[in-house]
Amino acid sequence: DSGDHPSLEVLYVQAASAVEQGGLGQCSFCGRKFLCTRLEKHMSICGKSQSSKRKVFDSSRARARGTELEQYQRWKSSERPQNKPPRKNNWRQKHEVFIQTLRQARQVQQVLSKGGKVSDLPPLPPIENPDYVACPYCRRRFAPQAAERHIPKCKTIKNRPPPPPQRRR
């Protein structure tokens, strides 16, 4: 037996008698009930743990610590620019294009159900994606990352094919 800790049998007997007599005290931090003899020790520990907040444990970072992966992750995070401009929200324009596409599909279904041919319908207008970036040299449109790769190459091309025809509005 250690000097300042009572044995389990003694604690069990004390707990049984305390429950009968109502000798349990409640912790003011967590609300649990303890023997009055143990309550003071519990409250000193519980007070410390309640006042300090633990950091969220990141297991992937802990696994990578001390390996080449840790150096790679630091290098990747410093390479990537942190302040990207927020993408503009053009949901309304996308919604309008979606509604227009549904109406055109409904027209095609009506023509087919009446026995008509799809070739009788006027050609569908091309759908422009507003997120795409136009190349200033060939006027083709690309997704933002593809445009970053394309534009420098297109700038140096000498024998460039003619640009795509412009749509009439």
FENLIN-V831328 format. One record per backbone hydrogen bond with DSSP energy under -0.5 kcal/mol. CO is the residue of the C=O (numbers start at 1). NH is the residue of the N-H. E is the energy in kcal/mol with one decimal. If there is no record, write none. Layout:
co = {CO/CO}
nh = {NH/NH}
e = {E/E}
//
This chain:
co = {4/7/8/9/10/11/12/13/14/15/16/17/18/18/23/25/27/32/34/35/35/36/38/39/40/41/42/43/44/45/46/47/48/57/58/59/60/61/64/64/67/67/68/69/70/71/72/73/74/75/76/82/88/90/91/92/93/94/95/96/97/98/99/100/101/102/103/104/105/106/107/108/109/110/111/112/117/118/126/128/129/133/135/138/140/142/143/144/145/146/147/148/149/150/151/152/153/153/154/158}
nh = {6/11/12/13/14/15/16/17/18/19/20/21/22/23/36/34/31/27/25/38/39/40/42/43/44/45/46/47/48/49/50/51/52/59/62/63/64/65/67/70/70/71/72/73/74/75/76/77/78/79/80/84/90/94/95/96/97/98/99/100/101/102/103/104/105/106/107/108/109/110/111/112/113/114/116/115/120/121/128/130/132/142/139/164/135/133/147/148/149/150/151/152/153/154/155/156/156/157/157/160}
e = {-0.5/-2.1/-2.6/-2.3/-2.6/-2.6/-2.2/-2.3/-2.5/-2.2/-1.6/-2.2/-1.7/-2.7/-1.3/-3.0/-1.2/-3.2/-3.4/-1.0/-1.8/-0.7/-2.3/-2.8/-1.7/-1.6/-3.3/-2.2/-1.1/-2.1/-2.1/-1.5/-1.2/-0.8/-2.0/-2.4/-1.7/-1.1/-2.0/-0.8/-0.5/-0.9/-2.1/-2.7/-2.0/-2.3/-2.6/-2.3/-1.8/-1.5/-1.8/-1.0/-0.8/-1.9/-2.6/-2.2/-2.1/-2.1/-2.5/-2.4/-2.2/-2.2/-2.3/-2.2/-2.2/-2.1/-2.1/-2.1/-2.1/-2.2/-2.3/-2.3/-2.4/-1.5/-2.8/-1.1/-1.0/-1.2/-0.6/-0.6/-1.5/-2.6/-1.7/-0.5/-3.2/-3.6/-2.8/-1.7/-1.2/-2.6/-2.5/-0.6/-0.8/-2.9/-1.8/-0.7/-0.8/-0.5/-0.7/-1.3}
//
